[in-house]
């Protein structure tokens, strides 16, 4: 079956509990949208999204569900997360008895909605394998109650994670069991294309009532510097020990707007000053980033020099 040129995806009625808020400044990448659309309309059950920190993994899934008005239950995973916290457990009631309480995974299965397991590969592999039958869409019997749950056809599972072999210094990641890994479709995401990232930053600044010409200039410089730093990081350039994420770029741009007039009165660059408020950097990296800002902006931090 060939993929259609266009696809109309029906959503749900507004007002359901658990639907993420819509971010009107969000910028959708066409390639990510294409892959997510095929996953969704194809009726697939589980999608693993992998990429460097703040490459837009979680926000993509959030904003997709926000546009479709589909509830999305988000679970932050960690090395101490046990499977019962995802699936459910017996909990005491007010009258001293025990009653079954669905976890977010089982709740999504009953409703035919979605669950997002963030930082999925921080889970202990043994705990993750407890999800295998549900990820496949098979029925599952609750041992404590004997009730059998068959996931609704529209139930979908999303997992986001940083790669185990990422050059970025991410800690505590596990290689999941092959049987668990095999349940997921796969999407690899990189940072947004420069023009899209610039449009995203610009939207945020304009939403804050920043003058358009100023917002365009700051967006252009911040995104250009960030991409230069990412290239330097991947090429193992001296001193550059991590990339500048989109999250950092947004903070940097906003801080620049806030500091610009104050720094200008001191004949100093708000761009250079603001980056140190936006992200923690080693002295070596701060120096390397400062050089990139100077090269792109065309002026040094000390504007008298």
Secondary structure, 3 states (H helix, E strand, C coil): CCCCCCCCCCCCCCCCCCCCCCCCCCCCCHHHHHHHHHHHHCCCCEEEEECCCCCCHHHHHHHHHHHHCCCEEEEECCCCCCHHHHHEEEEECCCCCEEEEECHHHHHHHHCCEEEEECHHHCCHHHHHHHHHHHHCCEEECCCCCCEEECCCCCEEEEEECCCCCCCCCCCCCCCCHHHHCCCEEEECCCCCHHHHHHHHHHHHHHCCCCHHHHHHHHHHHHHHHHHHHHHHHCCCCCCCCCCCHHHHHHHHHHHHHHHHHHHHCCECHHHHHHHHHCCCCHHHHHHHHHHHHHHHCCCCECCC
